[in-house]
Amino acid sequence: MKKLRICLVSLTVSPDSTDGEAKVIRSIFEYLKKQGHDVTLIAGKWNEDLEDPDIIQVNLIRKRFLWLPLFNFKVIKYLRKSKFDVIHANSPKAALPVILSGKKRFITVLHDFIPFETKLTSIPIEKNLIKYTAKKSTFIITVSNMVKKQFNKYLPKINQEKIYTIYNGIEDIFRPFPKEAKHLKEKLNIKGPVLLYIGRITQYKGVDHLIEAYKIMQKNIPDLNLIIGGKPDYLMEKQYEQWKSRNPDIHFLGFIPDAIVPHYYSMADAFVSYSSSSEGFGLTLLESISCGTPVVCSSIPVFQEILQENAIFVPPNNPKILAREIENLLKNETKRKQLVEKAMKFIQKYSWDSVGKRLEKVYEKFLKST
């Protein structure tokens, strides 16, 4: 396709932030630049200066909702003085300043409908924002067919013809690191099998049930280890500190730098993600498999869509069954190897080369729709 001038707008970007949306938008940015497009990424600055001339970082007040006015002001100001072929917002929150800038045509990514399914706050700000930006968007990209189908339930008036599903991709850094994994295990003084969770620590992620399952399994596997990486959101900070205080045997690591996350995946005997809500995708599951580690996860629809038969699925909100399935997997080395070998072939379709080409086709349709 012809070379385009593209503006990406996102609240977060990797490695300044480590959430899934931050990783995805950084990979999109790098892919589009590699294809020769003129790409500018506007993002919030939360932790570090990325020192990239094509990434504009907005200094923010890192407290609940206080980042919003400044981020909107800076993005609006920039967009009003610039012209792009494609404006691509990485979430409804990122799309709001695009709308307020007066831009009539833009693409919004909707990663999930979690504000409709989980009571994160009594004020329905995020629900209303999703409704508003979905209506205003020229095109909407969802990261799974499950999210696209949910429009029928939550936003049935939105025209399905403007919604496109593009799966997220896996970065090249996610591959087995056996030597680094061995050194990491020695550094943490870990002797037995390792369970790993890396991701956001929020109400619906099922971390409490994972901890409960771990305690159950310790009766039969006394040298079992549990590593939990990631920071709690503001609703979970108190609970997180209580977990740390009551469970000194669990490795609560907090933020793990992107560069060494593959080492943790490689070290684990099983990666566990036990969400009880309908997530939008499940990027950490694919990353873990890419590093040669089998996955045990909740049987929510999107995880089954993304992984199909390439994981151990467990009904959510049941720590006893979770413990049983993890224990069975840990005790069956042949099953673990077969599961990983099959899964690693399956996930090739999630390479960023494949994902990026599908994104460019959506851009072409976007331009032809004018």
N, C-alpha and C positions, 0 to 999 in steps of 0.2 A: 504494500500500500504506500501512498505518498507520505512523505515526512510531515508530521503535524506539530503544531505548537499546543502543548498540553499542560494544563494546570491541575495538579492533584492537591486536594485540601483534606487534611486529617488532623485530629486532635493530638494523635501520638504518632511517633515514627521510631523504628528501631535504628540503632541501639539505645537511643535516649530513653525509650520505654520498651518493655518486653512483652506486652500483651499481644494477643494474636492479631488484632487489627494493625498494630504497629509493625509487626513483622511482614504482614501481607502488603501493606502500602509501600514499604521499603523495597520489597521484591518486585512489585509492579514498577516502581520508579527505576530500579536498576535495569529491568528487562526493557522498558521503553527507551531508555537512553542507549542501550546496547543496539537497539534496532535503528538508531539514528534520529529519533524524534527529539524535538526541543522541549524538554520537560522541566517544569518548575514545581516544587513541592512546598506548600505552606503548611507548617505544623506547629503545635505548641511545644515549648521548651520546658521540660519537667525536671531533668537531671543534668544533662551535659550538652556542651556545644559541639555539634557535629562537624563544624568547619567545612561544609560543602557549599560552594557558591550557588548551586542550584536548589539548595534547601533553605528556605526562609523560616527561621524559628522565632516564634512569638514568646517573649518572656511572660510567664503567667504567675498569678497568685495561686499557690497549690492548696487551695481549700475548696470545700464543696460549693460549687456554683460560682465562686468568686472569680474563677478563670473566664467565665462566659463573656462578660462585657468587653474585656480587653481583647480576647481572641476574635470576637465578632468585629470589633472596631478595626483591628489591623487587617483582617482578611477583606473586609468591605473596602477599605481604603486602597488596598493593592489591586483588587479586581476592577474597581472603577477606573483606574488609570491604565489598565492592561487589556489586551485582546488575545483570545485563545480560540483555537479550533474546537477544543474539547475541554470542558471543566468537569472533573471527576471528584465527587465528594465521597469520602470514605465512611460516612455514617450520616444519619439525620442531623446530628449535632454539627457536623462539619458542613452540611448542606444549608443550614440556617443562614449563615452570613453570605452565602452565595445568592440566596433568594433576596436577602435584604440589600445586596449590592445592586439589584436591578437586573441581574442576568436572567434571561427568560429560558435559556436552554442549558441543561446540565444533566449529568448522570449522578445518581445517588446509589451507594451500596447499602443494602440492609442486611446486616449480619445475622440478626435474630429478632424474635418477637418477645424476648424475655420480659420487657416491661408490661406486657399484656398477661403474662403467665405467672410472674413472681412479684409479690408485693415488696418492692425495694423501698418504696416511700408512699405515704398516704396522699401525696400531691401528684396527680397524673400528668406531670409535665412531659415526661419522655413519651408516654403514649400519644399525647396530643401532638408532639413534635413529629413522631413517625407518621401520623395521619396527614399532617400538614405538608411535610416534605414529599411524601409519596404522591400526593395530589399534584404538587407543583413540578415534580421531576419529569423531564422529557423521557428518560429511560430509567429503569431500576434494575440493578444487578443484585441477585441473591446468591449466596454461597452454597446453597444446596437446594434440591428440588423440594425437600420438606418445607423450607422457609417459603418457597414460592407457593406451595399449596396452602400455606397458612393464610395467605391473602384472602382466600375464599371464606375463611372463618372470621378474621379480624378486620379486613378492609375489602369487602366484596365489591365495592363500587370502583375500585381501581382497575383500569383496563389491563387485562392479562397480557395483551399483545405488546405492552411496553416493558414487560418483566423478562429478564434473561438470567439463567442460572450459569454461573461460572465458578467452578470449584476453586478453592485455594490451592496453592502449590507448595512443594517442599523445597527448602533451600538446599544448595549443594553441600553445605557444611554438615548436614545430618547424615552421617555414615558411621560405621563401627570404629571405635578407638580403643582397641584392647589394651595397649600399653598404658595409655593415659588412665583408663578405667582401673587398671591394677594399682597404679600409683595413687589414685584418688582413694581407693579402698584402704590402702595402707595409711594414707594421711588421716582418714577419718577413724582409723583403728577398727575397721569392720571386718569380722571374721565369717559370719554366716550369710545366708541368702538375703537379698535386698529387695524391698518393695519401694517404688518411687512414685511420687506425685509432684508434678510441676505445673503451676498455673495460678490463676487468680484464686484467692481464698475469699469466697463470698457464700451467702446462705445456701444457694442451691447446688453448690459443687460437691456436696456429700463428703467433705473432709471429716466431719464428725463420725460418719458411718465407717469410713476407712479406718479411723483410729480405733473404733470399737471392734471392727473385724480383726485388726492387728492384735488386739489384746486377746481375742478368742484364739487366734492361731498360735500365740506364744505358748499355749498349754502343750501343743504337740510339736512345735518348732521353737524351742527356747532360745536359739541363737538367731532368730529372725530379726531383721532390721527394717525400720521404716524411715524414709527420708521424705520430707515435705519442703518443697521449694516454692517461693512466691510470697507476695505480701498480702495482708488482709485489707479489705476495703474498710471504710469508716464504720460500717455496721458490725464488722467482725473483729475489730481491734481488741476489745475487751475479752471476747471469747478466745481469741488467738493467744493472748497472754496467759489466760487460765490453762489452756492446753499445754503451753510450754512449762508452766509451773508444776502441773500435775503429772506430766509425762517426760521426766528427764532422760528416759531411754530413747525417745524419739528425736531424730535430727531435724529440728526446725531451722532451715538455712536462710529463710527470707529471700532477698533478691539474689539470683544467680546470673552472672554475666553471660551474655549470649555465646561468647567464644568457648565457654566450658560446659554449656548445657549438653552438647553431644557426649561429653565425657561421662556425665551423670546417667544419661540414657544408656550408654554402653556398659556402665557398671551394674545396672539393675538386672535382677532376674525376672521381674515383671513390672510393667508400668500400669498404674491403676487410675482410672478417671471415672468417678461414680456420681455424676450429676443426676439430679432428680428432675430438672427442668429441660425443656426442649432447646438444646443449644443450637447454634446456627451451623456449626461445622464439626470441629474436633481436630484441630491442627496438631496438637501435642501427641495425639494417638499415632498419626502418620510419621511424625518426627521420631518417635520411639521405635517404631518398626524399622525405619530407615537406618537406625543405629543397631539393629539386630536384636531388639528386645520385644518379647511378646506383650500383648495388651489384654488387660481385663477391664471391661467397662460396663456401664449401665446399658440396658437394652432400650434406651430411648430411640425413637425412629431415625434421627439423623445419624447417630453412630452406626446403626445397622445399614443405612444407605451408603455411608462413606466407606465402611470396612467390609460390608457384606459378610462373607463367612471367614473373615481373617482376624477374628478376635474371639475372646471368651465373653459372652454377653450375660449379664446378671440383672434381674429385675431390680429397679431402684428401691431405696429405702428399706433394705433387708440385709443388715450386717452379717447375720448368721449364714445366709446363702452366699454372700460375698466371700466370707472367710472360707467356706467349704470349697468354692470354686478356685480360689487362689491357692489353697493348700493342695488341691488335686493337681493343679498345674505345676507347682513347685516340686512336687514329688515325682513328676513324670517328665524326665529330661527329653525323651524321644518326642513326646507330644509338643514340648516347647520348641524344639528344633524344627519339626515339621510345620508348625504354625508360622514360624518366622520365615522359613524358606518359601512357603507358599505366598505369604503376605508381601514379602519384598518384591516378588514378581508382579503382584497385583498393583502395587502402588506406583509403578512406573508411569501410569497415566496422570499422576499428580505432579509431574515435573513442571518447572516453571516455563520451559520452552513450549510445552503443550498448552498450558494455561494461558500464557501470554498471547499466543496466536488466536485463541478464542476471544480474548479481550479485544484484540485489534479488529476482529470481525464485527464485534459489537460497535466499536468506534466507527467503522465504515457504514454500518446501518444508521447510526446516529447522524452522520454527516449527510447521508442520502435522504434522511427524513425531513430536512429543512424545507 
